[in-house]
Amino acid sequence: MKAVVLTGITPAEEVQLCEVPVPVVKPGWVLVKVHGFGMNHSEQILRLSEIEAPYIQKPVIPGIECVGEIADPSDSTFHNGQRVVALMGGMGRSFNGSYAEYALLPVHHVFAVNTALSWDALAAVPETFFTAWGSLFECLQLTKADTLLIRGATCALGYAAIQLAKGLGCKVIATTHRESKLPLLKEADEAVLDDGKLVGTVHWITKALELIGPRTLHDTLQVMEHGGIVCNTGILGGVFTLDGFDPIKDIPNGVYLTGFFSNYPTQQVMDDIFAFLDEHGIVPSYGAHFPFSQVKDACIALDSHQTNGKIIVTMD
Ligand SMILES: NC(=O)c1ccc[n+]([C@@H]2O[C@H](COP(=O)([O-])OP(=O)(O)OC[C@H]3O[C@@H](n4cnc5c(N)ncnc54)[C@H](OP(=O)(O)O)[C@@H]3O)[C@@H](O)[C@H]2O)c1
C-alpha cells in the first residue's frame, strides 16, 4: 500500500508516498481501508519536531483520524465493508495512523457510522466535530435559549461549532482578529472584530467557546452573564497556561470555567453527532480538499496556515 512514513523531521516539501506492506490484523485491532482523513496541527508538530521525542516509535505513519470501511474485522463485531470513523487514542503517534491506504487500528477507537455523507464531507467530521460537539454539549450544555460566543472562530473548529450551534438554533456571536475574515463568519448571527478586549463590545453571553485560549480567557470570563459557562478548548493565541491566574478574583461570581480534551471518543457520542447532522441537514464544511497522491501539497497547506477551515484528503 501507499503511505507517508516518517523517520525523522520532515518539512512538508519533503513528504512523499512510499510502498509499505498492508498491516496484518491481530486480536483487538481491525484493518480499515482508508477513504479519507482530515489534517490536524498536531500532525504538523509531530512531523516538524515531536518525531525526535524518545516516546515516538519510528518509523511512524502519521494521521490522528480517518474515515473508511472495515477491510478485516479481526475478532471484533464489525463486518467487512462497514463504514467507520477513527480518531485519537495514540493514532499516528503510538501506532501507525491514517496517511495510508490501510490502517490497523485498536477496535475501541474505531466507530461505526450511519450517514449518507460523501467521503469528503465525512472526512471533515471525526476530530473537529467530536471536539466541537464535546465542547458545546458536554461542557457548555448548550441550549437553544443560549447566546454563544465563539472566540477565534476562523478555524476548522470554529466553523464546525457555528454549524452545530446554528443547527441547534441558538444565537451565535463569532469573533476573528482579522477584519478581512469577518465575511467568513456569515453563518453566525454576529461577526465581531476581536482586538483582545470584548468587555463592553459583546453582551448577554451565556456560553462561550474559547478557542484563542489563555491569551484572552480572562477577558472572556468578564463578558459572561451570571450562570454562564466558558469552555476553553483552543490555544490559537499561542499562550498555553494561565500564569498569575487568581480564581477568586478572575472568575466572576456565578460564572463557570471548564475545558475540553478530545482524547476520549465513544460510540454513543459519534451516534449523537451523526444523528444531529442528519436531523439538521448539516453538511460539514471544509476549507481545502486534496487527493492522496497530493498529500505533500496538503501538508504544505497545513504548514502555511492559509486555509480557512479543515484540510481534507481523500483517496484518489
Ligand atoms: N482541546 C482539544 O482537544 C482540541 C482539539 C482540536 C483542536 N484544538 C485546538 O483548537 C484550536 C483550533 O484548531 P483547528 O484545528 O480548528 O485550527 P485551524 O483550522 O488550523 O485554524 C488555525 C487558524 O486559526 C486562525 N485564528 C483565529 N484566531 C486566531 C488567533 N487569535 N490567533 C491565531 N490564530 C487565529 C488562524 O488564522 P488567522 O490568524 O488568519 O485568523 C489560523 O490559521 C487550536 O488551538 C487547536 O489546538 C483543541
The ligand as an SDF file (V2000), in Angstrom:
LIG
                    3D

 48 52  0  0  0  0  0  0  0  0999 V2000
   -8.9910   20.7050   23.1860 N   0  0  0  0  0  0  0  0  0  0  0  0
   -8.8570   19.8330   22.2130 C   0  0  0  0  0  0  0  0  0  0  0  0
   -8.9600   18.6160   22.3970 O   0  0  0  0  0  0  0  0  0  0  0  0
   -8.6150   20.3370   20.8250 C   0  0  0  0  0  0  0  0  0  0  0  0
   -8.8720   19.5300   19.7150 C   0  0  0  0  0  0  0  0  0  0  0  0
   -8.6710   20.0670   18.4370 C   0  0  0  0  0  0  0  0  0  0  0  0
   -8.1820   21.3570   18.2900 C   0  0  0  0  0  0  0  0  0  0  0  0
   -7.9080   22.0770   19.4110 N   0  0  0  0  0  0  0  0  0  0  0  0
   -7.4130   23.4490   19.3130 C   0  0  0  0  0  0  0  0  0  0  0  0
   -8.4220   24.2480   18.7400 O   0  0  0  0  0  0  0  0  0  0  0  0
   -7.8380   25.3230   18.0070 C   0  0  0  0  0  0  0  0  0  0  0  0
   -8.3770   25.3350   16.6100 C   0  0  0  0  0  0  0  0  0  0  0  0
   -7.9180   24.1510   15.9490 O   0  0  0  0  0  0  0  0  0  0  0  0
   -8.2150   23.9770   14.3930 P   0  0  0  0  0  0  0  0  0  0  0  0
   -7.6260   22.6700   14.0030 O   0  0  0  0  0  0  0  0  0  0  0  0
   -9.6410   24.2120   14.1720 O   0  0  0  0  0  0  0  0  0  0  0  0
   -7.3490   25.1470   13.7820 O   0  0  0  0  0  0  0  0  0  0  0  0
   -7.1370   25.5400   12.2390 P   0  0  0  0  0  0  0  0  0  0  0  0
   -8.3090   25.1830   11.4320 O   0  0  0  0  0  0  0  0  0  0  0  0
   -5.8290   25.0210   11.8210 O   0  0  0  0  0  0  0  0  0  0  0  0
   -7.0900   27.1040   12.3190 O   0  0  0  0  0  0  0  0  0  0  0  0
   -5.9230   27.8040   12.5090 C   0  0  0  0  0  0  0  0  0  0  0  0
   -6.2750   29.2210   12.1590 C   0  0  0  0  0  0  0  0  0  0  0  0
   -6.9270   29.8580   13.2490 O   0  0  0  0  0  0  0  0  0  0  0  0
   -6.8880   31.2380   12.9940 C   0  0  0  0  0  0  0  0  0  0  0  0
   -7.0050   32.0630   14.1710 N   0  0  0  0  0  0  0  0  0  0  0  0
   -8.1690   32.5610   14.6000 C   0  0  0  0  0  0  0  0  0  0  0  0
   -7.9900   33.3350   15.6500 N   0  0  0  0  0  0  0  0  0  0  0  0
   -6.6730   33.3470   15.9320 C   0  0  0  0  0  0  0  0  0  0  0  0
   -5.8620   33.9860   16.9200 C   0  0  0  0  0  0  0  0  0  0  0  0
   -6.3730   34.7790   17.8280 N   0  0  0  0  0  0  0  0  0  0  0  0
   -4.5450   33.7640   16.9150 N   0  0  0  0  0  0  0  0  0  0  0  0
   -4.0060   32.9740   15.9830 C   0  0  0  0  0  0  0  0  0  0  0  0
   -4.7250   32.3520   15.0260 N   0  0  0  0  0  0  0  0  0  0  0  0
   -6.0470   32.5420   14.9930 C   0  0  0  0  0  0  0  0  0  0  0  0
   -5.5870   31.4610   12.2270 C   0  0  0  0  0  0  0  0  0  0  0  0
   -5.9150   32.1660   11.0430 O   0  0  0  0  0  0  0  0  0  0  0  0
   -5.9900   33.7650   11.0720 P   0  0  0  0  0  0  0  0  0  0  0  0
   -4.9180   34.2500   12.0010 O   0  0  0  0  0  0  0  0  0  0  0  0
   -5.7550   34.1560    9.6580 O   0  0  0  0  0  0  0  0  0  0  0  0
   -7.3580   34.0850   11.5570 O   0  0  0  0  0  0  0  0  0  0  0  0
   -5.0680   30.0720   11.8940 C   0  0  0  0  0  0  0  0  0  0  0  0
   -4.6760   29.9300   10.5610 O   0  0  0  0  0  0  0  0  0  0  0  0
   -6.3260   25.1140   18.0900 C   0  0  0  0  0  0  0  0  0  0  0  0
   -5.8090   25.9070   19.1080 O   0  0  0  0  0  0  0  0  0  0  0  0
   -6.2070   23.6360   18.4430 C   0  0  0  0  0  0  0  0  0  0  0  0
   -5.0080   23.3610   19.1310 O   0  0  0  0  0  0  0  0  0  0  0  0
   -8.1290   21.6020   20.6530 C   0  0  0  0  0  0  0  0  0  0  0  0
  1  2  1  0
  2  3  2  0
  2  4  1  0
  4  5  1  0
  4 48  2  0
  5  6  2  0
  6  7  1  0
  7  8  2  0
  8  9  1  0
  8 48  1  0
  9 10  1  0
  9 46  1  0
 10 11  1  0
 11 12  1  0
 11 44  1  0
 12 13  1  0
 13 14  1  0
 14 15  2  0
 14 16  1  0
 14 17  1  0
 17 18  1  0
 18 19  2  0
 18 20  1  0
 18 21  1  0
 21 22  1  0
 22 23  1  0
 23 24  1  0
 23 42  1  0
 24 25  1  0
 25 26  1  0
 25 36  1  0
 26 27  1  0
 26 35  1  0
 27 28  2  0
 28 29  1  0
 29 30  1  0
 29 35  2  0
 30 31  1  0
 30 32  2  0
 32 33  1  0
 33 34  2  0
 34 35  1  0
 36 37  1  0
 36 42  1  0
 37 38  1  0
 38 39  2  0
 38 40  1  0
 38 41  1  0
 42 43  1  0
 44 45  1  0
 44 46  1  0
 46 47  1  0
M  CHG  2   8   1  16  -1
M  END
$$$$
